[in-house]
Amino acid sequence: MTRPIDFEPLAAVAGPLRDVLDGIAARFGADVRISRDEQLDCDPFRPAGAPSESVRWEYNLRVPTPPDAAEILLAEVVPALTADGWRATDRSSVTELAYQFQRDGTNLGVHVSRDGTGDVVVGGSSRCVPTGA
């Protein structure tokens, strides 16, 4: 279950991100586990105790790797997100297929191990939202 977001401007950008990531993860299987679902400060160098000037929501999921994970990523996920206006960047390496996507300040990524071990990792972060602090 996702964590509630009590800051409405952040909820407005985090909700759609969660929906997109949930949909991507579901393409790889039903056993989806949330590994991160939280608000983060956009300024990692902000002094301790100083109020956040902007925040983002980070949401990450893990799914056991199905045998056709690479095909799902390349034949379904990449074309669907690209058609929906996401800009794709191939960050693949010798050990994994990895795509990053950006749209309107929101980032997401999908990682699939080339040897089929581990989990498919689907995650992203919303654009930064000013807090008014």
Residue pairs with C-beta under 8 A, 6 or more apart in sequence:
1 34
2 18
2 34
2 37
2 59
3 37
3 38
5 11
5 14
5 15
5 39
5 57
7 39
7 55
7 129
7 131
9 129
9 130
10 39
10 55
10 56
10 57
10 126
10 129
13 57
13 106
13 126
13 127
13 129
14 57
14 59
14 126
17 57
17 59
17 106
17 108
17 124
17 125
17 126
18 57
18 59
20 81
20 108
20 124
21 59
21 60
21 61
21 108
21 122
21 123
21 124
22 32
22 61
24 77
24 81
24 108
24 110
24 122
25 32
25 61
25 63
25 120
25 122
26 32
27 72
27 76
27 77
28 63
28 65
28 66
28 69
28 72
28 120
28 122
29 63
29 64
29 66
31 63
31 64
32 61
32 62
32 63
33 61
33 62
33 63
34 59
34 60
34 61
35 60
35 61
35 62
35 121
35 123
36 58
36 59
36 60
36 123
37 58
37 59
37 60
38 57
38 58
39 55
39 56
39 57
39 58
40 55
40 56
40 57
40 58
40 125
41 52
41 54
41 55
42 52
42 53
42 54
42 55
42 56
42 128
43 52
43 53
43 54
46 52
46 53
51 131
51 133
52 131
52 133
53 130
53 131
53 133
54 128
54 129
54 130
54 131
55 128
55 129
55 131
56 125
56 126
56 127
56 128
56 129
57 125
57 126
58 123
58 124
58 125
58 126
59 123
59 124
59 125
60 121
60 122
60 123
60 124
61 121
61 122
61 123
62 119
62 120
62 121
62 122
63 119
63 120
63 122
64 119
64 120
65 112
65 113
65 116
65 117
65 118
65 119
65 120
66 72
66 120
67 116
69 112
69 113
69 116
69 120
70 97
70 112
70 114
73 97
73 99
73 110
73 112
73 120
74 97
77 99
77 110
78 88
78 99
81 88
81 101
82 88
84 103
85 103
86 101
86 102
86 103
86 108
87 101
87 102
87 103
88 99
88 100
88 101
89 99
89 100
89 101
89 102
90 98
90 99
91 98
91 99
91 100
91 109
92 98
92 99
94 114
95 113
95 114
95 115
96 111
96 112
96 113
96 114
97 111
97 112
97 114
98 109
98 110
98 111
98 112
99 109
99 110
100 107
100 108
100 109
101 107
101 108
101 109
101 110
101 124
104 127
105 126
105 127
105 128
106 124
106 125
106 126
106 127
107 124
107 125
108 122
108 123
108 124
108 125
109 121
109 122
109 123
109 124
110 120
110 121
110 122
111 120
111 121
111 122
112 120
